[in-house]
């Protein structure tokens, strides 16, 4: 495939992603949410295209073409009007702008070169379990505390070294993570947010295609078009020997390594601190 055809394919994928995202957001808004009467019989949930167009102050044909993935441009002002009409939160609003081409996409990155100092920081966080990861959720490294905490995690071999793969395809994951469904939904939403800036990148596209083919669960969640930003999160871990442990999961960006970050598990209570110390015993 030539460079020109690759760019064309990426642009087509971007427009298709934009169309799917708009459709799912439109389906979530009920007429009453935007001051429209609920009594009109509707064939599908959510607003009609003509209602979105009217509320956002755009032409129906133009909006229809946008949802059909046609090659049309949208200004920042129009995108903001659509985001407001569809009651998007700040994360969804930014995602809309990225998909619409209002934010430059990132090309395929060269091979990552992580300075040794970053791995030294990762190790120094011990006794806090921590991982070094990318925006695609690839795991670049783990410290000893993390390795000890999750020593019995894998029933299957770790083939992809990726946090999402290692959770959604691992039979033991539901036993280890009491909030598995919420954890997976968040990881997929983070992946989709990050993917918007890498549409057309062969490695990203292949990774998502493999996940979709391997896991119907992933494919179903991916189709929901949900997005999420980094935030302080609670993660409960049911250790097979020690019982329930409560952590706060924090993402620390590595400023000079774009889209590389450190995930840190900090115990949320005194009992978990004590149990974490016991993982190093025996």
N, C-alpha and C positions, 0 to 999 in steps of 0.2 A: 504494500500500500504506500503510495506517495505521500509526501508531507501535506500536499494540498488536500488529498482525499481524507487523510487522517483528521485534518482540521475540520473538514466538512462533516465527517462522521461525529466528531466531538460536538460540533454545533447542533447537529440533529438530536443527539442525546440530551444536550442541555435544554433544548426547546421542549422535548418530550417530558423531561423532568419537571420543567416549569408548568406544563399543561396538567400533569398528574397532581402536582402540589396544589394548584389552584382548585382543581375539582374536589380534592379531599377537604380543603378548607371551606369551600362553598357548601359542601354537604353537611358540615358541622353546625352551620348557622341556621337557626330557626327563624321564620318570619317575625315572630314576636320579639326576637332579640334586637331587631333593627326597626321596630315600630310598624311593621306590616301586619295586616290581619291574618289570623291563622286559619280562617274558615274555608279558604279556597282549596279545593281538592287537588292534591299533588301526586304525581306518579313516582316521585323520588324524594328522599329526605333532603332538607336544606333549601337554600334559595335557588331560584331559577337564574339562568344567565342574564335575562333581561332585567331582573331586579338588581343584580350586582352592577350591571352597566349603568342603570339609572341612578342608583345610590352613589356610585363612584364618579358619575359625571362623564362617562365615556360612551362611545358609540357601541351599540349592540354587536354590529358586524366586527368591529375591531376586537372587542372582548372575546367574541366567539372564535375568531382566528387565533387569539392568544391561547385559548384553551385547546385549540386543535393543533397547537405546536407549529404554527406557520411562522415564517421568517419575517417578523415585524419587530419594530423597536418600541420601547416604552421609556418615557422620561422618568426621572426621579419623582417628580410631582405626581404623575399618574400612578406609579407604583405605590407611593405613600397613600394615595386615595383608595386604591384597591386594598391595601393592608388595613386601613382604618375600617372600610366597609366590611371586610371579612374578619374583623376583630382579632387581628393577629397580635400576639405578644411580641416583645422586642426581638426575641430569637427568631421567630417566624418571619418577622419583617425583614431582618437582615438576610435570612435565607432567600426570601423572595427577590431581594435586590441582586444577590449573587446569581441566582438562576436566570434572572432577566438580563444578565450581562452588564449590570450597573456597577459591579465590582469585578476587577480583573481576575480571571482564572489563573491558577498557578500551574505552570507547565510541569512536566515530569522532572523530578529533582534528580540531581546527580547522586551517586552513592554517598550516603551519610558518613561523615567523618566526625566521630564523637571524641572530643579531647579526653585524655586520661583523667583530667581533673574532674570531669563530670562523673565518671565511674567512682572516683575517690569520694566524692560527695555522697553518692548512692550508698557506698559502704559505710560511710561515717554516720549515717542516719540510724544505724543499729544502736539500740534494740528496737527501733520502730521498723516494722516490715515496710519495704519500699520496692518499687519497680521503676525502670526507665522505659518509656514507651513513646510511640509515634502517634500522629493524628489518625493513622489507619489502625491503631490499637495493636500494632506489632510490638512485641516485648524485646527490647534491646539488652536488658540486663535486670537482675534481681539481687538484693543483698541477702546476707546469710539469715537474717531474721525472717524474711519472707520465705526463704527456702525451707526453714525449719517449721514455720507455722503451717505451710501447705505441703508438708512432706508426703502426706498420703493422698494428695488430691487426685493424681492421675491413675485411672484404671486403664485407659488407653494411652498409648505413647503420644508424646507431644510432637506433632509433626510441623505445625505452622508457627509456633512461637508467637501467638497472637492472643490477646486477652479475651476477645469475643469467641474465637474458635475454641479456645480451651475451656470456655464455659458452656457454650451452646451445644457442643458435641460430646461433652464429658458426662458419662452416665452418673458419676458421683456428685455432679454439681448441685442437684436439688437437695441432696442430703447435707451438703456443706453450707448452702446458702438458703436460709429460711425465707428470704425475700427474693427468691430466684426470679420470679416473673417481673418484678419491678427492676431488679438489677439488669436483666437482659433488655428490657424495654429502654432503659436509660442508655445502655451501651450502643444499641442500634440507633437511637436518636442522635447520639454524639457522632457516630460513624456517618450518618446521613448529613449532618451539618458540615462535617469536614469534607465529605465527598463532593459537595457542591463546588468547591474550589479546585477539584481535580477531575472534573468530568472529562472523559476522553483519555485519561492517563491509562495506558494498557494494564499496568500492574493493579491499579485500583479497580478497573472494570473486571479484570480476571478474578480478583479476590471476591468481589460481590457476586459474580456469576457462580463461582464455586460454592460460596456459602448458600446461595439460593437453591442450587441443585442438591446440596448435601442436607440442608435443614429446611423442611417445610415450615418449621416454627420461625426461623429467620425470615423466610420469604413472606410469610403472613405479616410479621411486624414491619418489615421493610416497606411493604405496600401501603402502610398507614401514613407514610410521608411525615412522620413526627420528627421534630428536631429539638435539640437541647444544647445548653451551654454548660461550661464547667461550673461546678458549684460544690460547696461543702456538702457531703452526703454521708448518711449513716449506712454502714454495712455490718450486718450481723453474720457471724461465722459460727457454724455449729461444728466445733472441733470433735472428731470421733472419740477422742480420749478424755478431753477436758470439759466438753460441754459448750454452752453458748458464750460467745465473746462479742462484745459490742465495740465497734470502731467508728471513728470519723475519718472519712477518706478525703484527702486534700490533694489537689493537682497543683504542682509547682512548675511553671514554665521555665525552660532553659532559653534565655533571651537570645543568645548568639547561635542557637541551633533551632532554626525555624521548625515549628510543629513537632518539637521533642519536649517531653515533660516528664516529671517525676511524680508518681503516685505514692502518697505516704499514708499508712494506716496508723492512726493514733488511738490508743484505747480511750473509750468514752467514760469509763468508770474505774474505780479502784479494783473491783473484782477482776476486770479484764487485764489491768496491769499485772496483777498477781498471776493470772493464768498465762499471760504472755511470758512471764519469767519462767514458768514451769515448762514451757515448750523446750527450753534449753537443758532441762534436767533429764537424766536417764537416756 
